[in-house]
Amino acid sequence: LFLTNFEPDHIGGAPTIIASLEIDKVFLSNYEEDNKEYIKLIQALDDKNLDYFTPPALNEYSLGSAGFKIISTNPGSIGLLLQNGENSFLFTGDMSEEAESEIISIGISLEADVYHVGNHGSKLSNSDALFDAVKPVYAVISCGEDNSEGFPHIQTLDRLKDRSIEVFRTDEQE
């Protein structure tokens, strides 16, 4: 189970998942939140005697026939690159443009077929430099319909459109 950060919109359903499923490893950000969802999450992990840890950046793990590399463990989010056969997926959570720049500067390949658009499509993430490094064919934006933040922001949608990236949105898909 990967929980990229402890904001309520990222962990709200985690206690139910933890209670309902068999989980082998739990990867968490190294940043704590003082909110009721965080407290419920830690209680759910304790109830199932599950250990959790922040994975070091650039560590690699296997998941069945797939493999993934941790690309970042900054306070904003855990980022990971998942490879499953010939398909690759990049997840950056709520990483800021500054964190994106740091990852790009490391020099690892970030190319992915599918990019889970960071921070719900926020203009404060999803830099031109990141899109140029990832070169995705598809983008998935997770955001609620008519959300209070106005996600996804037009700047991010324009960057996707300019690169002819096919976009799937949770607020529009049926």
Salt bridges, closest charged atoms under 4 A:
ASP9 OD2 - HIS10 NE2 3.75
ASP9 OD2 - HIS120 NE2 2.71
GLU60 OE2 - LYS69 NZ 3.65
ASP94 OD2 - HIS10 NE2 3.11
ASP94 OD1 - HIS120 NE2 3.82
GLU111 OE2 - LYS135 NZ 3.81
ASP128 OD1 - ARG159 NE 3.41
ASP128 OD1 - ARG163 NH2 2.98
ASP132 OD1 - ARG163 NH2 3.06
ASP171 OD2 - ARG169 NH2 2.67
GLU172 OE2 - ARG169 NH1 3.32
